[in-house]
Amino acid sequence: MTPDSLTQTRTARWTGGFFHNRETACREKMIPHMWEILQNKELCHSWENFLIAAGEAEGEHSGPPFHDGDFYKWLEAASRLYGSRDDSYWNILLDSIIELIGRVQRKDGYIFTYDAIMKRNKGRSEALDNDLNFEVYNMGHLMSAGCVHYAQTGKRALLDMGEKAADYLSGQFSTLDSARTAICPSHYMGLAQLYRATSDEKYLDLLEDLMALRDSVPEGTDDNQDRIPLKKHREIVGHAVRANYLYAGLCDLYNERDDKAYREVLESVWTDLTTRKLYITGGCGALYDGVSPYGCDEYDYIQRTHQSYGRPYELPNSNGYNETCGAIGFYLWNYRMAVSLNEGKYGDEMEKALYNSVFSGISIAGDRYFYTNALRCLDHQPQPLKWFRHRAEYLTSFCCPPNVLRTIAETSDMMCTHLNDGLAILLYGEAEIQVNLNNDTSCRLKIHTDYPWSGNIRITVQESPEEAGFPVYLRIPSWAESHTTRVNGTNTAEPVERGFIRIFKTWQPGDEIILDLPMDAVLLESNPMVEESRNHLALKRGPLVYCLESCDLPEGCSIDQCYISPESVFTPRRTEIDGLDVVLLDTELWYTDNGAWNREELYRPYRTMKFRKIKASMIPYFAWDNRREGEMTVWLPSYTG
């Protein structure tokens, strides 16, 4: 059963706790604040481009060509969190925005503000002339926004625009010589969403044709994952966002057409990523720039790559790229894998990416953003990087911030799925779930939990018809070395199979399942092939990766002189950062005053280190850079003295 058809047979909503806090912040602060940014023509020009294209303003197009897609992502988030609410201001605003966008779209379905403005100002069109104009990427996000708006409001205007855009693409890509515009392929997921929203097979057919079309791209590149035929893919290469969007869309296609060759691709590439190229935080795409294929002696085949996966185990910390959109693509891909292949390990990776590399992309207050998410930040790093090392109020490449918003807005839609004959819970949080049964009745479940700060999860049956029997599948995270379950107070011992335990009962109101997961702080080491973290340790508690921030060190102490002992004790402490409840871990580190390095000194004679203990606190990685600018590291060298 496919992801969006599942939402027709069960609905879920956050009612409290961490996810509800983030969803509320998204609705009350993030979306309105971003609307101000998008309207600010001196800063962003995204909405101004639509106004000019529709004839409501005069001027030239400004900003990157993917600004349209950025706007559609924001529109998708706003549609999800306001569309079904009794909020006249936002619903009137959304209707007016959609009406204006409709005036920009051509009758044949093509829509791109840059081209519309050129046509208006200079009388000529350059539709699909430039591979890097992102028109198809923009249209893919229009499709997704249309499906979400329709699901929340029942209104077809934006959905109709998405369908018209898809019909335009169908006409353009009807032959095998037009496959050049598939960069950052959001339209793969968009077409699958259109198919599920409309039940029209032509969108699924188009998705299948576009996947096949990739094999005919002349002079394909590793950067765009089209150098070799798709069904021969076994390793993940090139631009991380493009790759993750590709495989998420491919998983949508596999889910509907069940091509076993595609399954082999998905499983092989996923394994390559998760066992050799993925950061501990779920961050994706280690390199700002690189070359591919590595080590090739045929120089004509060497290609530049950008925002890219690197060699196996090539995971730099200070210079790690980890674009926020890459983590979102990984999260979306893993949700589809969990639905398609019915394995809990994909839910583990969803959780890892979401908590540690998606939420890190936006400040807790919701008004500052990361484009990249490195695992180490020092005050005096010598190399300039394209993106600021701390969160910024605006990014000139504004693709990640609205992508974070739509992801937060839709987390409840991906918290659970149907598995075989029952309900599988993928993400744990305070929530209500309504399960629609085959006999046109429903069962309502309530989840009580303080996850991810606590591992106690209590599921109560609130409403259930007589003889409502179905299994509930609980994901047992791979990080949990043990777990206990009780049903109505009685311990159970169901085996973990494919990452889930299965609990079957004829449910009655008041029935209760309790799952306890350990929330011990655990020190992790990396494969020794990961050279930058060799002999280093990282701290994890439950699904959360922790880091050390300089503001949690004694005055005058530098992060690069801190060591952590494998015998360290970590004491949880509840606190708030910008109004969000978090759990810090208080501990002691070993500190060496072995003399600061001269920045012009590359090597020096070894000096015997003298260590002393210092008190410190570790914070969740996603929460760093919310108090004041300073240093940060996830990995600390191991002290074994």
Secondary structure, DSSP 4 states (H G I P E B T S, - for coil): --HHHHTTTEEEEE-SHHHHHHHHHIIIIIHHHHHHHHH-TTTT-HHHHHHHHTTSS-S---S-TTHHHHHHHHHHHHHHHHTTS--HHHHHHHHHHHHHHHHHS-TTS---HHHHHHHHHHS---TT--GGG-HHHHHHHHHHHHHHHHHHH---HHHHHHHHHHHHHHHHTSSTT--TT-SS-HHHHHHHHHHHHH--HHHHHHHHHHHHHGGG-TT--TTTT-SS-GGG--S--EEHHHHHHHHHHHHHHHHHH--HHHHHHHHHHHHHHHHHT--TT-----EEEEEESTT-S-GGG-EEEEEEE-STT---STT----HHHHHHHHHHHHHHHHHH--HHHHHHHHHHIIIIIGGGB-TTSS-B-S---SEE-TT-SS--SS-SS-BS--SSTTHHHHHHHHHHTGGGGSEEEETTEEEE-S--SEEEEEE-TTS-EEEEEEEE-TTT--EEEEEEEE--TTEEEEEEEE--TT-S--EEEETTEEE-PPPBTTEEEEEEEE-TT-EEEEE----EEEE---TT-GGGTTEEEEEETTEEEEEEGGGS-TT--GGGEEB-TT---EEEEEEETTEEEEEEEEEEEEE---PPPTT-S--------EEEEEEEEEEGGGTTSSS---EES-EEBP--
